[in-house]
Amino acid sequence: MVRLHRPASQLRIRLKRVFASYYLDVCSQGIATPSEAYEAMRDYFDARAYELGAELLRSQFEEEVVWLVGEIEQDLRRRHAEVVVGCFERESLEGRFRECLAVAWRRV
């Protein structure tokens, strides 16, 4: 569901927060449930497509994904340095992000 009443900037913050939480769950011994990450990804990229137009988003998509992954990694290193160091070695942040993104789009 697209939440067009919320600006993409707010949806971006939500996506980063939700995905970081999911990634930390992946790194822990708990159960990682990506459902909220899928929803946040759909909402954000739908809003970006609405703002930019589908063609422009397609042309900028790769850059957008790399930028988001970089921001999430920075946030995790700053807030959870002791936890994520080993996790980055075991579990690719970008790989997990792209996997979630692929699943999120299939659920549309």
C-alpha positions as CSV (number, residue, x, y, z in Angstrom):
1,M,0.0,0.0,0.0
2,V,1.5,3.3,-1.0
3,R,1.3,6.0,1.6
4,L,1.4,9.0,-0.7
5,H,0.3,11.3,2.1
6,R,3.7,10.7,3.7
7,P,6.7,12.3,1.9
8,A,9.3,10.0,0.5
9,S,11.8,11.5,3.0
10,Q,9.7,10.2,5.9
11,L,9.3,6.8,4.1
12,R,13.1,6.7,3.6
13,I,13.7,7.2,7.3
14,R,11.2,4.5,8.1
15,L,12.8,2.1,5.6
16,K,16.2,2.6,7.0
17,R,15.0,2.1,10.6
18,V,13.0,-0.9,9.8
19,F,15.6,-2.6,7.7
20,A,18.4,-1.9,10.2
21,S,16.2,-3.5,12.9
22,Y,15.6,-6.6,10.7
23,Y,19.3,-6.8,9.9
24,L,20.2,-6.8,13.5
25,D,17.7,-9.6,14.1
26,V,19.4,-11.5,11.3
27,C,22.7,-11.1,13.1
28,S,21.3,-12.2,16.5
29,Q,20.1,-15.6,17.7
30,G,16.5,-14.5,17.4
31,I,14.0,-14.9,14.6
32,A,14.3,-12.3,11.9
33,T,11.0,-11.5,10.3
34,P,11.3,-9.3,7.2
35,S,7.6,-8.5,6.7
36,E,7.8,-4.9,7.9
37,A,11.0,-4.4,5.8
38,Y,9.1,-5.5,2.7
39,E,6.3,-3.1,3.4
40,A,8.7,-0.2,4.0
41,M,10.5,-0.9,0.8
42,R,7.3,-1.1,-1.3
43,D,6.1,2.2,0.3
44,Y,9.3,4.0,-0.2
45,F,10.0,2.9,-3.8
46,D,6.3,3.5,-4.8
47,A,6.5,7.0,-3.4
48,R,9.8,7.6,-5.3
49,A,8.2,6.3,-8.5
50,Y,5.3,8.7,-7.9
51,E,7.7,11.6,-7.3
52,L,10.1,10.9,-10.1
53,G,8.0,9.0,-12.6
54,A,8.6,5.3,-13.2
55,E,11.1,5.9,-16.1
56,L,13.3,8.3,-14.1
57,L,13.2,6.0,-11.0
58,R,14.3,3.0,-13.2
59,S,17.3,5.0,-14.5
60,Q,18.3,6.1,-10.9
61,F,17.3,2.8,-9.2
62,E,20.8,1.3,-8.8
63,E,22.2,4.6,-7.4
64,E,19.3,4.8,-5.0
65,V,19.8,1.3,-3.7
66,V,23.6,1.8,-3.2
67,W,23.0,5.1,-1.4
68,L,20.4,3.5,0.9
69,V,22.6,0.6,1.8
70,G,25.5,2.9,2.5
71,E,23.4,5.1,4.8
72,I,22.1,2.0,6.7
73,E,25.6,0.7,7.1
74,Q,26.8,4.0,8.5
75,D,23.9,4.1,10.9
76,L,24.5,0.6,12.1
77,R,28.3,1.2,12.5
78,R,27.6,4.4,14.5
79,R,24.8,2.9,16.7
80,H,25.7,-0.7,17.0
81,A,29.4,-1.0,16.2
82,E,30.1,-3.8,18.7
83,V,27.3,-6.0,17.2
84,V,27.6,-5.4,13.5
85,V,31.4,-5.9,12.9
86,G,31.1,-9.6,12.8
87,C,27.8,-9.6,11.2
88,F,29.0,-7.6,8.2
89,E,31.6,-10.4,7.7
90,R,29.0,-13.2,7.9
91,E,26.0,-11.6,6.3
92,S,26.1,-9.2,3.4
93,L,24.1,-6.1,4.2
94,E,23.7,-5.2,0.6
95,G,22.8,-8.8,-0.4
96,R,20.2,-9.0,2.3
97,F,18.8,-5.6,1.3
98,R,18.5,-6.6,-2.4
99,E,17.0,-9.9,-1.4
100,C,14.3,-8.2,0.6
101,L,13.7,-5.7,-2.2
102,A,13.2,-8.5,-4.7
103,V,10.7,-10.3,-2.5
104,A,8.9,-7.0,-1.7
105,W,8.3,-6.3,-5.4
106,R,7.0,-9.8,-6.0
107,R,4.4,-9.2,-3.3
108,V,2.9,-6.2,-5.0
